[in-house]
């Protein structure tokens, strides 16, 4: 649990850098990130089931706050009162190793890689200069985090997601940095083909919106 907690905190800190968010702070036995968007005021993140989650969930009544936990959906749902509902599940994934294949894109596409500060961004454009795929990466505190890897619907199944991952991997400087990401169900399928392993389910609950 302690090792997973360190990994989760490292991912969360690097992710906050990649997204221009405040760094997470200890709160209610977990870590709180003040995301400050119209749909999400903040999120509380936990490395596993804890009594603190139950206490937090019972104390909150306002919408637009998320509770996230490493573990299966049913474990998190069992800790919160009925006004909370499950959100789409995800997976904390890691990759052993640090080398990456040489980035390559199919004919009709071009790749752009830019590093600003700690964040590297890879973008793939179609011949008409429309955005086809993109992703971001940050190396910080012993982890190398991949974030917001996405391919536009019209350009899927062309290998662009793998090309973005390969391009971002070239930005890693420390061989000791652990590669980590959080994937959706669809993302998990892609990353598994690239050698990534599921470390944990990553469950999320939010208060049901008022009717």
C-alpha positions as CSV (number, residue, x, y, z in Angstrom):
1,X,0.0,0.0,0.0
2,X,2.8,2.4,0.9
3,X,4.5,1.9,-2.5
4,X,1.2,2.4,-4.3
5,X,0.6,5.5,-2.3
6,X,3.9,7.0,-3.3
7,X,3.3,6.1,-7.0
8,X,-0.2,7.6,-6.9
9,X,1.1,10.8,-5.3
10,X,3.9,11.0,-7.9
11,X,1.5,10.6,-10.7
12,X,-0.9,13.1,-9.2
13,X,1.8,15.7,-8.8
14,X,3.1,15.3,-12.3
15,X,-0.4,15.3,-13.7
16,X,-1.1,18.6,-12.0
17,X,2.0,20.1,-13.7
18,X,0.9,18.8,-17.1
19,X,-2.5,20.4,-16.6
20,X,-1.4,23.6,-15.0
21,X,-3.2,22.8,-11.7
22,X,-2.2,23.5,-8.1
23,X,-0.1,20.8,-6.5
24,X,-2.1,18.3,-4.4
25,X,-2.3,18.9,-0.7
26,X,-2.9,16.5,2.2
27,X,-6.5,16.6,3.3
28,X,-8.9,14.2,5.0
29,X,-6.4,11.4,4.9
30,X,-5.9,11.6,1.2
31,X,-4.7,14.2,-1.3
32,X,-6.9,17.1,-2.6
33,X,-6.5,18.8,-5.9
34,X,-8.3,22.1,-6.4
35,X,-9.2,21.7,-10.1
36,X,-11.5,24.7,-10.1
37,X,-13.5,24.0,-13.3
38,X,-17.3,24.6,-13.7
39,X,-17.9,20.8,-13.5
40,X,-15.3,20.0,-10.9
41,X,-14.5,22.1,-7.9
42,X,-11.9,19.7,-6.4
43,X,-11.1,16.0,-6.1
44,X,-10.0,13.9,-3.2
45,X,-7.7,11.0,-4.1
46,X,-6.9,7.9,-2.0
47,X,-4.5,5.0,-2.5
48,X,-7.1,2.5,-1.2
49,X,-10.1,1.9,0.9
50,X,-10.0,4.0,4.1
51,X,-12.3,5.1,7.0
52,X,-11.4,8.7,6.0
53,X,-13.3,8.2,2.7
54,X,-16.5,7.3,4.6
55,X,-16.1,10.3,6.9
56,X,-15.4,12.6,4.0
57,X,-18.4,11.4,1.9
58,X,-20.8,11.7,4.7
59,X,-19.7,15.3,5.4
60,X,-20.0,16.6,1.8
61,X,-23.3,17.6,0.2
62,X,-22.2,20.0,-2.6
63,X,-22.0,18.8,-6.2
64,X,-18.9,19.0,-8.4
65,X,-16.6,17.3,-5.9
66,X,-15.1,13.9,-6.8
67,X,-13.7,11.2,-4.6
68,X,-11.2,8.8,-6.4
69,X,-9.6,5.7,-5.0
70,X,-7.3,3.0,-6.2
71,X,-9.5,-0.1,-6.0
72,X,-12.6,-1.6,-7.6
73,X,-15.8,0.3,-7.9
74,X,-17.7,-1.8,-5.4
75,X,-15.2,-1.1,-2.6
76,X,-15.5,2.7,-3.1
77,X,-19.3,2.6,-3.4
78,X,-19.5,0.7,-0.1
79,X,-17.9,3.6,1.7
80,X,-20.2,6.4,0.6
81,X,-23.8,7.2,1.2
82,X,-26.5,6.7,-1.5
83,X,-26.3,10.3,-2.7
84,X,-23.0,9.4,-4.3
85,X,-22.9,7.6,-7.6
86,X,-20.2,5.8,-9.6
87,X,-18.5,7.6,-12.5
88,X,-16.8,5.8,-15.5
89,X,-14.0,3.6,-14.1
90,X,-10.4,3.8,-15.0
91,X,-7.1,2.0,-14.4
92,X,-3.7,3.0,-12.9
93,X,-1.1,1.5,-15.2
94,X,2.6,1.3,-15.2
95,X,5.3,0.3,-17.8
96,X,8.5,-1.4,-16.8
97,X,11.4,0.1,-18.8
98,X,12.2,3.4,-20.3
99,X,13.1,3.0,-23.9
100,X,10.6,3.8,-26.6
101,X,10.3,2.8,-30.3
102,X,11.2,5.4,-32.9
103,X,8.1,7.5,-33.5
104,X,6.6,7.0,-36.9
105,X,3.3,8.1,-38.4
106,X,1.5,6.9,-41.5
107,X,1.6,8.7,-44.8
108,X,-0.7,11.7,-44.8
109,X,0.2,12.7,-41.2
110,X,2.9,14.8,-39.6
111,X,4.2,14.8,-36.0
112,X,5.1,17.8,-33.9
113,X,6.8,17.5,-30.5
114,X,7.2,20.6,-28.3
115,X,8.6,20.9,-24.8
116,X,7.7,23.9,-22.6
117,X,9.0,23.9,-19.1
118,X,8.5,20.4,-17.7
119,X,5.7,19.5,-20.1
120,X,6.3,17.8,-23.5
121,X,3.4,17.8,-25.9
122,X,3.1,15.6,-29.0
123,X,0.6,16.5,-31.7
124,X,-0.2,14.7,-35.0
125,X,-1.8,16.6,-37.8
126,X,-3.5,15.4,-41.0
127,X,-2.5,16.8,-44.4
128,X,-5.2,19.5,-44.2
129,X,-3.6,20.6,-40.9
130,X,-6.5,19.4,-38.8
131,X,-5.7,17.9,-35.4
132,X,-5.6,14.1,-35.5
133,X,-4.1,13.0,-32.2
134,X,-2.2,14.5,-29.2
135,X,-0.8,13.8,-25.8
136,X,1.3,15.2,-23.0
137,X,4.1,14.0,-20.7
138,X,5.8,15.2,-17.6
139,X,8.8,13.8,-15.7
140,X,8.8,14.8,-12.1
141,X,9.7,13.4,-8.7
142,X,10.7,10.0,-10.0
143,X,7.8,9.3,-12.3
144,X,7.2,9.9,-16.0
145,X,3.6,10.6,-16.6
146,X,1.6,10.3,-19.8
147,X,-1.6,12.4,-19.8
148,X,-4.5,13.1,-22.1
149,X,-3.6,10.8,-24.9
150,X,-6.4,11.2,-27.5
151,X,-7.1,10.4,-31.1
152,X,-9.9,12.2,-33.0
153,X,-12.7,9.8,-34.0
154,X,-12.1,10.3,-37.7
155,X,-8.4,9.3,-37.4
156,X,-8.7,6.2,-35.1
157,X,-7.3,2.8,-35.9
158,X,-4.3,4.3,-37.8
159,X,-1.7,3.7,-35.1
160,X,-1.6,7.4,-34.1
161,X,-2.1,6.8,-30.4
162,X,1.0,4.5,-30.3
163,X,2.9,7.1,-32.3
164,X,2.0,9.8,-29.8
165,X,3.2,7.5,-26.9
166,X,6.5,6.8,-28.7
167,X,7.1,10.4,-29.3
168,X,6.4,11.4,-25.7
169,X,8.7,8.6,-24.5
170,X,11.7,10.3,-26.1
171,X,11.4,13.1,-23.6
172,X,12.2,10.8,-20.6
173,X,15.6,11.7,-19.2
174,X,16.0,9.4,-16.1
175,X,16.1,5.7,-16.6
176,X,14.9,5.3,-13.0
177,X,11.7,7.2,-13.5
178,X,8.6,5.0,-13.4
179,X,6.3,5.4,-16.3
180,X,2.7,5.7,-15.2
181,X,-0.7,6.8,-16.5
182,X,-4.4,6.5,-15.7
183,X,-6.4,4.9,-18.6
184,X,-10.0,4.7,-19.5
185,X,-11.4,1.3,-20.5
186,X,-10.7,2.1,-24.2
187,X,-7.2,3.4,-23.4
188,X,-6.4,0.3,-21.3
189,X,-6.8,-1.9,-24.4
190,X,-4.3,0.3,-26.4
191,X,-1.8,0.5,-23.7
192,X,-1.9,-3.2,-23.0
193,X,-0.8,-3.9,-26.5
194,X,2.2,-1.6,-25.9
195,X,3.4,-3.5,-22.9
196,X,1.7,-1.6,-20.1
197,X,0.3,-3.4,-17.0
198,X,-2.7,-2.6,-14.8
199,X,-1.5,-1.7,-11.3
200,X,-4.9,-1.0,-9.9
201,X,-8.5,-0.2,-10.7
202,X,-9.2,3.5,-10.2
203,X,-12.7,4.2,-9.0
204,X,-14.6,7.5,-8.9
205,X,-17.8,8.7,-7.3
206,X,-19.6,12.0,-7.4
207,X,-22.7,13.4,-5.7
208,X,-25.8,12.9,-7.8
209,X,-26.9,16.1,-9.5
210,X,-30.1,17.6,-8.2
211,X,-33.3,17.1,-10.3
